[in-house]
């Protein structure tokens, strides 16, 4: 019998790489949608609004801080992918979908025609 074992084959990185690219594209689309929502939030909270403040300050801080989550998750996912930790890369890039998908759904709903 051969006592020297061959190195185990490496797992394919194509599937996880495609998942990272797809989720990063969704994150980029959500940042474009975020620009629209954040721009309207200035109108809703500015001095020209009816009551002075239509959106509570805590909601505004969360809204304006939104881009930090996709950027941090993207950097962590690509760093894990580079280190060949595919499970952690997929986890990091999937975490941002919890926030990205509702943001895109909200903007799509608000942009849909009334009828």
DSSP file (Angstrom, degrees, kcal/mol; ACC not computed):
  #  RESIDUE AA STRUCTURE BP1 BP2  ACC     N-H-->O    O-->H-N    N-H-->O    O-->H-N    TCO  KAPPA ALPHA  PHI   PSI    X-CA   Y-CA   Z-CA
    1    1 A X              0   0    0      0, 0.0     2,-0.6     0, 0.0     0, 0.0   0.000 360.0 360.0 360.0 149.9    0.0    0.0    0.0
    2    2 A X        -     0   0    0      1,-0.1     0, 0.0     2,-0.1     0, 0.0  -0.742 360.0-170.5 -85.0 121.9    1.1    3.5   -0.6
    3    3 A X        +     0   0    0     -2,-0.6     2,-0.7     2,-0.1    -1,-0.1   0.597  64.3  86.0 -90.1 -11.2    1.6    5.3    2.7
    4    4 A X  S    S-     0   0    0      0, 0.0     2,-0.3     0, 0.0    -2,-0.1  -0.813  71.6-150.0 -93.4 116.6    2.0    8.8    1.1
    5    5 A X        -     0   0    0     -2,-0.7     2,-0.1     1,-0.1     3,-0.1  -0.637  14.4-120.1 -87.6 141.4   -1.4   10.3    0.6
    6    6 A X        -     0   0    0     -2,-0.3     2,-0.1     1,-0.1     3,-0.1  -0.456  38.7 -93.2 -74.0 151.2   -2.1   12.7   -2.2
    7    7 A X        -     0   0    0     -2,-0.1    -1,-0.1     1,-0.1     3,-0.1  -0.407  48.6-103.9 -63.4 138.6   -3.2   16.2   -1.3
    8    8 A X        -     0   0    0      1,-0.1    -1,-0.1    -2,-0.1     2,-0.0  -0.351  42.9 -99.6 -64.5 144.8   -6.9   16.5   -1.3
    9    9 A X        -     0   0    0      1,-0.1     2,-0.2    -3,-0.1    -1,-0.1  -0.350  39.6-111.6 -65.6 145.2   -8.3   18.3   -4.3
   10   10 A X        -     0   0    0      1,-0.1     2,-0.1    -3,-0.1    -1,-0.1  -0.480  32.4-107.5 -76.1 146.7   -9.2   22.0   -3.8
   11   11 A X        -     0   0    0     -2,-0.2     2,-0.2     1,-0.1    -1,-0.1  -0.434  40.3 -99.4 -71.3 147.0  -12.8   23.0   -3.9
   12   12 A X        -     0   0    0      1,-0.1     4,-0.4    -2,-0.1    -1,-0.1  -0.463  27.4-163.1 -67.8 135.7  -13.9   24.9   -7.0
   13   13 A X     >  +     0   0    0     -2,-0.2     4,-1.9     1,-0.1     5,-0.2   0.358  69.0  91.5-100.3   4.3  -14.1   28.6   -6.4
   14   14 A X  H  > S+     0   0    0      2,-0.2     4,-2.4     1,-0.2     5,-0.2   0.942  85.8  47.1 -67.1 -48.3  -16.3   29.4   -9.4
   15   15 A X  H  > S+     0   0    0      1,-0.2     4,-2.3     2,-0.2     5,-0.2   0.950 115.1  44.2 -60.6 -52.5  -19.6   29.1   -7.7
   16   16 A X  H  > S+     0   0    0     -4,-0.4     4,-2.5     1,-0.2    -1,-0.2   0.871 112.5  54.0 -60.5 -35.2  -18.7   31.2   -4.7
   17   17 A X  H  X S+     0   0    0     -4,-1.9     4,-2.3     2,-0.2    -1,-0.2   0.911 109.1  47.7 -65.9 -40.7  -17.0   33.8   -7.0
   18   18 A X  H  X S+     0   0    0     -4,-2.4     4,-2.5     2,-0.2    -2,-0.2   0.893 111.3  51.3 -65.4 -38.6  -20.2   34.0   -9.0
   19   19 A X  H  X S+     0   0    0     -4,-2.3     4,-2.5     2,-0.2     5,-0.2   0.912 110.2  49.5 -64.1 -42.3  -22.3   34.4   -5.8
   20   20 A X  H  X S+     0   0    0     -4,-2.5     4,-2.2     1,-0.2    -2,-0.2   0.924 112.1  47.5 -62.1 -44.7  -19.9   37.2   -4.6
   21   21 A X  H  X S+     0   0    0     -4,-2.3     4,-1.9     2,-0.2    -2,-0.2   0.912 112.9  48.9 -64.3 -42.2  -20.2   39.0   -8.0
   22   22 A X  H  X S+     0   0    0     -4,-2.5     4,-1.9     1,-0.2    -2,-0.2   0.922 113.9  44.8 -64.8 -44.4  -24.0   38.7   -8.0
   23   23 A X  H  X S+     0   0    0     -4,-2.5     4,-2.3     1,-0.2    -1,-0.2   0.849 111.5  53.6 -70.4 -31.9  -24.4   40.0   -4.5
   24   24 A X  H  X S+     0   0    0     -4,-2.2     4,-2.2    -5,-0.2    -1,-0.2   0.861 106.8  52.3 -68.7 -34.0  -22.0   42.8   -5.1
   25   25 A X  H  X S+     0   0    0     -4,-1.9     4,-2.2     2,-0.2    -2,-0.2   0.905 110.1  48.3 -66.1 -40.8  -24.0   43.9   -8.1
   26   26 A X  H  X S+     0   0    0     -4,-1.9     4,-2.3     2,-0.2    -2,-0.2   0.901 110.7  51.3 -64.6 -39.9  -27.1   43.9   -5.9
   27   27 A X  H  X S+     0   0    0     -4,-2.3     4,-1.8     2,-0.2    -2,-0.2   0.895 109.4  50.0 -63.7 -39.6  -25.3   46.0   -3.3
   28   28 A X  H  X S+     0   0    0     -4,-2.2     4,-1.7     2,-0.2    -1,-0.2   0.904 110.6  49.6 -65.0 -41.0  -24.2   48.4   -5.9
   29   29 A X  H  X S+     0   0    0     -4,-2.2     4,-2.2     1,-0.2    -2,-0.2   0.881 109.2  52.8 -64.7 -37.0  -27.7   48.8   -7.2
   30   30 A X  H  X S+     0   0    0     -4,-2.3     4,-2.5     1,-0.2    -1,-0.2   0.855 105.8  53.6 -68.5 -32.5  -28.9   49.3   -3.6
   31   31 A X  H  X S+     0   0    0     -4,-1.8     4,-1.6     2,-0.2    -1,-0.2   0.870 108.0  50.2 -68.4 -34.4  -26.4   52.1   -3.2
   32   32 A X  H  X S+     0   0    0     -4,-1.7     4,-1.1     2,-0.2    -2,-0.2   0.912 113.5  45.6 -66.3 -41.5  -27.7   53.8   -6.3
   33   33 A X  H  X S+     0   0    0     -4,-2.2     4,-2.1     1,-0.2    -2,-0.2   0.864 107.5  58.9 -67.6 -34.9  -31.2   53.5   -4.8
   34   34 A X  H  X S+     0   0    0     -4,-2.5     4,-3.3     1,-0.2     5,-0.3   0.875  98.1  59.5 -62.0 -37.2  -30.0   54.7   -1.5
   35   35 A X  H  X S+     0   0    0     -4,-1.6     4,-2.0     1,-0.2    -1,-0.2   0.909 107.2  46.8 -57.0 -41.9  -28.8   58.0   -3.1
   36   36 A X  H  X S+     0   0    0     -4,-1.1     4,-2.0    -3,-0.2    -2,-0.2   0.942 115.3  44.2 -65.1 -48.5  -32.4   58.6   -4.2
   37   37 A X  H  X S+     0   0    0     -4,-2.1     4,-1.5     1,-0.2    -2,-0.2   0.908 114.2  49.5 -65.1 -42.6  -33.9   57.8   -0.8
   38   38 A X  H  X S+     0   0    0     -4,-3.3     4,-1.1     1,-0.2    -1,-0.2   0.871 108.9  53.8 -65.8 -36.1  -31.2   59.8    1.1
   39   39 A X  H  X S+     0   0    0     -4,-2.0     4,-0.9    -5,-0.3     3,-0.4   0.908 109.7  46.6 -64.2 -41.5  -31.7   62.8   -1.2
   40   40 A X  H  X S+     0   0    0     -4,-2.0     4,-2.1     1,-0.2    -1,-0.2   0.774 103.0  64.6 -71.3 -24.6  -35.4   62.8   -0.4
   41   41 A X  H  X S+     0   0    0     -4,-1.5     4,-1.5     1,-0.2    -1,-0.2   0.836  97.2  56.1 -68.0 -30.1  -34.7   62.4    3.3
   42   42 A X  H  X S+     0   0    0     -4,-1.1     4,-0.9    -3,-0.4    -1,-0.2   0.888 108.6  47.4 -65.7 -36.9  -33.1   65.9    3.2
   43   43 A X  H  < S+     0   0    0     -4,-0.9     3,-0.3     1,-0.2    -2,-0.2   0.898 112.2  49.6 -68.3 -40.2  -36.3   67.3    1.8
   44   44 A X  H  < S+     0   0    0     -4,-2.1    10,-1.7     1,-0.2    11,-0.3   0.746 119.7  35.8 -72.9 -23.6  -38.4   65.5    4.4
   45   45 A X  H  < S+     0   0    0     -4,-1.5    -1,-0.2     8,-0.2    -2,-0.2   0.438  97.3 101.7-109.8   0.5  -36.3   66.7    7.3
   46   46 A X  S >< S-     0   0    0     -4,-0.9     3,-1.4    -3,-0.3     6,-0.1  -0.109  88.6 -95.4 -80.6 179.1  -35.3   70.2    6.2
   47   47 A X  T 3  S+     0   0    0      1,-0.3    -1,-0.1     4,-0.1     6,-0.1   0.686 118.9  64.0 -69.5 -17.1  -36.7   73.5    7.2
   48   48 A X  T 3  S+     0   0    0     -5,-0.1    -1,-0.3     4,-0.1    -5,-0.1   0.537  79.3 105.5 -84.8  -5.5  -39.0   73.6    4.2
   49   49 A X  S <  S-     0   0    0     -3,-1.4     3,-0.3     3,-0.2    -5,-0.1  -0.309  84.5-107.3 -73.9 162.8  -41.0   70.6    5.4
   50   50 A X  S    S+     0   0    0      1,-0.2    -1,-0.1     2,-0.1    -6,-0.0   0.915 113.9  19.2 -59.5 -51.9  -44.5   71.1    6.8
   51   51 A X  S    S-     0   0    0      1,-0.0    -1,-0.2     0, 0.0     2,-0.2   0.338 108.0-110.3-102.1   6.2  -43.8   70.4   10.5
   52   52 A X  S    S+     0   0    0     -3,-0.3     2,-0.4    -6,-0.1    -3,-0.2  -0.143 103.2  44.8  92.1 -40.3  -40.1   70.9   10.3
   53   53 A X        +     0   0    0     -2,-0.2    -8,-0.2     1,-0.1     3,-0.1  -0.909  49.3 161.5-141.9 110.7  -39.4   67.2   10.8
   54   54 A X  S    S+     0   0    0    -10,-1.7     2,-0.5    -2,-0.4    -9,-0.2   0.667  75.3  49.9 -96.4 -21.8  -41.2   64.4    9.0
   55   55 A X  S    S-     0   0    0    -11,-0.3    -1,-0.2   -14,-0.1     5,-0.1  -0.972  92.1-115.9-119.8 127.5  -38.7   61.8    9.7
   56   56 A X     >  -     0   0    0     -2,-0.5     4,-1.9     1,-0.1     3,-0.4  -0.252  24.6-119.1 -60.3 149.6  -37.3   61.1   13.2
   57   57 A X  H  > S+     0   0    0      1,-0.2     4,-2.5     2,-0.2     5,-0.2   0.852 111.9  57.9 -59.7 -37.2  -33.6   61.8   13.6
   58   58 A X  H  > S+     0   0    0      1,-0.2     4,-1.8     2,-0.2    -1,-0.2   0.896 107.0  48.1 -63.1 -38.4  -32.8   58.2   14.6
   59   59 A X  H  > S+     0   0    0     -3,-0.4     4,-2.5     1,-0.2    -1,-0.2   0.886 110.5  52.3 -67.3 -38.2  -34.3   57.0   11.3
   60   60 A X  H  X S+     0   0    0     -4,-1.9     4,-3.0     2,-0.2     5,-0.2   0.906 107.6  50.8 -64.8 -41.2  -32.2   59.6    9.4
   61   61 A X  H  X S+     0   0    0     -4,-2.5     4,-1.6     2,-0.2    -1,-0.2   0.902 112.6  46.6 -64.3 -39.7  -29.0   58.5   11.1
   62   62 A X  H  < S+     0   0    0     -4,-1.8     4,-0.4    -5,-0.2    -2,-0.2   0.921 114.6  47.8 -65.9 -42.9  -29.7   54.8   10.2
   63   63 A X  H >< S+     0   0    0     -4,-2.5     3,-1.0     1,-0.2     4,-0.3   0.924 113.6  45.6 -64.1 -45.4  -30.6   55.8    6.7
   64   64 A X  H 3< S+     0   0    0     -4,-3.0     3,-0.4     1,-0.2    -1,-0.2   0.768 112.8  51.5 -72.9 -24.1  -27.5   58.0    6.2
   65   65 A X  T >X S+     0   0    0     -4,-1.6     3,-1.5    -5,-0.2     4,-0.5   0.450  81.2 101.8 -88.2  -0.3  -25.2   55.4    7.7
   66   66 A X  H X>  +     0   0    0     -3,-1.0     3,-1.2    -4,-0.4     4,-0.8   0.847  68.2  63.3 -54.5 -42.8  -26.6   52.7    5.4
   67   67 A X  H 3> S+     0   0    0     -3,-0.4     4,-1.6    -4,-0.3    -1,-0.3   0.721  90.2  70.2 -61.5 -18.2  -23.6   52.6    2.9
   68   68 A X  H <> S+     0   0    0     -3,-1.5     4,-2.6     1,-0.2     5,-0.3   0.909  93.8  55.3 -64.3 -41.0  -21.3   51.5    5.6
   69   69 A X  H <X S+     0   0    0     -3,-1.2     4,-2.6    -4,-0.5     5,-0.3   0.953 109.9  41.7 -62.0 -54.1  -22.9   48.0    5.8
   70   70 A X  H  X S+     0   0    0     -4,-0.8     4,-2.3     1,-0.2    -1,-0.2   0.884 116.5  50.5 -62.4 -34.8  -22.5   47.0    2.2
   71   71 A X  H  X S+     0   0    0     -4,-1.6     4,-2.2     2,-0.2    -1,-0.2   0.925 113.7  43.1 -68.6 -43.6  -19.0   48.4    2.0
   72   72 A X  H  X S+     0   0    0     -4,-2.6     4,-2.5     2,-0.2     5,-0.2   0.926 115.9  48.3 -67.3 -44.7  -17.8   46.6    5.1
   73   73 A X  H  X S+     0   0    0     -4,-2.6     4,-2.3    -5,-0.3    -2,-0.2   0.891 111.8  50.2 -63.7 -39.1  -19.4   43.3    4.2
   74   74 A X  H  X S+     0   0    0     -4,-2.3     4,-2.4    -5,-0.3     5,-0.2   0.931 111.5  47.1 -65.0 -45.4  -18.0   43.5    0.6
   75   75 A X  H  X S+     0   0    0     -4,-2.2     4,-1.9     1,-0.2    -2,-0.2   0.917 114.3  47.2 -63.0 -43.2  -14.5   44.2    1.8
   76   76 A X  H  X S+     0   0    0     -4,-2.5     4,-2.3     2,-0.2    -1,-0.2   0.883 111.7  51.2 -66.3 -37.6  -14.7   41.3    4.4
   77   77 A X  H  X S+     0   0    0     -4,-2.3     4,-2.4     2,-0.2    -2,-0.2   0.930 112.1  44.7 -66.3 -45.5  -16.2   38.9    1.8
   78   78 A X  H  X S+     0   0    0     -4,-2.4     4,-2.2     2,-0.2    -1,-0.2   0.843 112.0  53.4 -69.9 -31.3  -13.4   39.6   -0.8
   79   79 A X  H  X S+     0   0    0     -4,-1.9     4,-1.6    -5,-0.2    -1,-0.2   0.929 111.2  45.6 -66.0 -44.3  -10.8   39.3    1.9
   80   80 A X  H  <>S+     0   0    0     -4,-2.3     5,-2.7     2,-0.2    -2,-0.2   0.890 112.1  52.2 -64.8 -39.1  -12.1   36.0    3.0
   81   81 A X  H ><5S+     0   0    0     -4,-2.4     3,-1.5     1,-0.2    -2,-0.2   0.907 107.3  52.2 -63.3 -41.4  -12.3   34.8   -0.6
   82   82 A X  H 3<5S+     0   0    0     -4,-2.2    -1,-0.2     1,-0.3    -2,-0.2   0.855 108.5  50.8 -63.0 -34.5   -8.7   35.8   -1.2
   83   83 A X  T 3<5S-     0   0    0     -4,-1.6    -1,-0.3    -5,-0.1    -2,-0.2   0.346 118.3-114.8 -84.4   6.7   -7.7   33.8    1.8
   84   84 A X  T < 5S+     0   0    0     -3,-1.5     2,-1.1     1,-0.2    -3,-0.2   0.719  73.6 136.6  65.7  25.4   -9.6   30.8    0.4
   85   85 A X     >< +     0   0    0     -5,-2.7     4,-2.0     1,-0.2    -1,-0.2  -0.721  24.0 170.9 -97.3  81.0  -12.2   30.8    3.2
   86   86 A X  H  >  +     0   0    0     -2,-1.1     4,-2.6     1,-0.2     5,-0.2   0.855  69.5  55.5 -66.3 -37.9  -15.2   30.3    1.0
   87   87 A X  H  > S+     0   0    0      1,-0.2     4,-2.0     2,-0.2    -1,-0.2   0.926 111.2  44.3 -62.5 -44.1  -17.7   29.7    3.7
   88   88 A X  H  > S+     0   0    0      2,-0.2     4,-2.7     1,-0.2    -1,-0.2   0.875 111.9  53.6 -68.7 -36.3  -16.9   33.0    5.5
   89   89 A X  H  X S+     0   0    0     -4,-2.0     4,-2.2     2,-0.2    -2,-0.2   0.925 110.7  46.0 -63.2 -44.8  -16.9   34.9    2.1
   90   90 A X  H  X S+     0   0    0     -4,-2.6     4,-1.6     2,-0.2    -1,-0.2   0.882 112.7  51.4 -65.9 -37.7  -20.3   33.6    1.3
   91   91 A X  H  X S+     0   0    0     -4,-2.0     4,-1.9    -5,-0.2    -2,-0.2   0.944 110.7  47.4 -64.0 -47.7  -21.5   34.4    4.8
   92   92 A X  H  X S+     0   0    0     -4,-2.7     4,-1.0     1,-0.2    -2,-0.2   0.904 114.5  45.3 -62.1 -41.8  -20.2   38.0    4.7
   93   93 A X  H  < S+     0   0    0     -4,-2.2     4,-0.4     1,-0.2    -1,-0.2   0.777 113.3  50.8 -75.7 -23.5  -21.7   38.7    1.3
   94   94 A X  H >X S+     0   0    0     -4,-1.6     3,-0.8    -5,-0.2     4,-0.6   0.779  98.6  66.3 -81.4 -27.2  -25.0   37.1    2.2
   95   95 A X  H >< S+     0   0    0     -4,-1.9     3,-1.3     1,-0.3     4,-0.4   0.899  96.9  54.8 -59.5 -40.9  -25.3   39.2    5.4
   96   96 A X  T >X S+     0   0    0     -4,-1.0     4,-2.8     1,-0.3     3,-1.2   0.748  92.9  71.2 -67.8 -21.6  -25.7   42.4    3.5
   97   97 A X  H <> S+     0   0    0     -3,-0.8     4,-1.8    -4,-0.4     5,-0.4   0.772  84.4  69.5 -65.5 -24.1  -28.6   40.9    1.5
   98   98 A X  H << S+     0   0    0     -3,-1.3     4,-0.3    -4,-0.6    -1,-0.3   0.826 115.8  24.5 -60.9 -30.9  -30.7   41.2    4.7
   99   99 A X  H <> S+     0   0    0     -3,-1.2     4,-1.6    -4,-0.4    -2,-0.2   0.759 119.5  58.3-101.9 -34.5  -30.6   45.0    4.2
  100  100 A X  H  X S+     0   0    0     -4,-2.8     4,-2.4     1,-0.2     5,-0.2   0.929 103.6  50.5 -66.5 -47.2  -30.0   45.3    0.5
  101  101 A X  H  X S+     0   0    0     -4,-1.8     4,-2.6     1,-0.2     5,-0.2   0.912 110.2  48.2 -64.3 -44.2  -33.1   43.4   -0.7
  102  102 A X  H  > S+     0   0    0     -5,-0.4     4,-2.5    -4,-0.3    -1,-0.2   0.886 111.2  52.8 -61.7 -35.2  -35.6   45.4    1.5
  103  103 A X  H  X S+     0   0    0     -4,-1.6     4,-2.2     2,-0.2    -2,-0.2   0.936 112.2  44.1 -63.7 -45.6  -34.0   48.7    0.3
  104  104 A X  H  X S+     0   0    0     -4,-2.4     4,-2.4     1,-0.2    -2,-0.2   0.890 113.6  50.9 -66.3 -38.8  -34.4   47.7   -3.4
  105  105 A X  H  X S+     0   0    0     -4,-2.6     4,-2.4    -5,-0.2    -2,-0.2   0.903 110.0  50.4 -64.9 -40.6  -37.9   46.4   -2.8
  106  106 A X  H  X S+     0   0    0     -4,-2.5     4,-2.6     2,-0.2    -2,-0.2   0.928 112.6  45.3 -63.1 -46.1  -38.8   49.7   -1.1
  107  107 A X  H  X S+     0   0    0     -4,-2.2     4,-1.8     1,-0.2    -1,-0.2   0.893 113.0  50.7 -67.1 -38.7  -37.5   51.8   -3.9
  108  108 A X  H  X S+     0   0    0     -4,-2.4     4,-0.7     2,-0.2    -1,-0.2   0.900 111.9  48.1 -64.6 -39.7  -39.1   49.6   -6.5
  109  109 A X  H >< S+     0   0    0     -4,-2.4     3,-0.7     1,-0.2    -2,-0.2   0.923 113.1  46.9 -65.4 -44.3  -42.5   49.9   -4.6
  110  110 A X  H 3< S+     0   0    0     -4,-2.6    -1,-0.2     1,-0.2    -2,-0.2   0.791 113.3  49.3 -70.0 -26.5  -42.2   53.7   -4.3
  111  111 A X  H 3< S+     0   0    0     -4,-1.8    -1,-0.2    -5,-0.2    -2,-0.2   0.564  87.4 106.4 -88.4  -9.2  -41.2   54.1   -8.0
  112  112 A X  S << S-     0   0    0     -4,-0.7     2,-0.1    -3,-0.7    -3,-0.0  -0.428  79.7-104.7 -72.7 145.3  -44.1   51.9   -9.3
  113  113 A X        -     0   0    0     -2,-0.1     2,-0.4     1,-0.1    -1,-0.1  -0.375  30.5-118.2 -69.6 146.5  -46.9   53.7  -11.0
  114  114 A X              0   0    0      1,-0.2    -1,-0.1    -2,-0.1     0, 0.0  -0.671 360.0 360.0 -82.7 134.0  -50.2   54.2   -9.1
  115  115 A X              0   0    0     -2,-0.4    -1,-0.2     0, 0.0    -2,-0.0   0.434 360.0 360.0-176.6 360.0  -53.0   52.5  -10.8
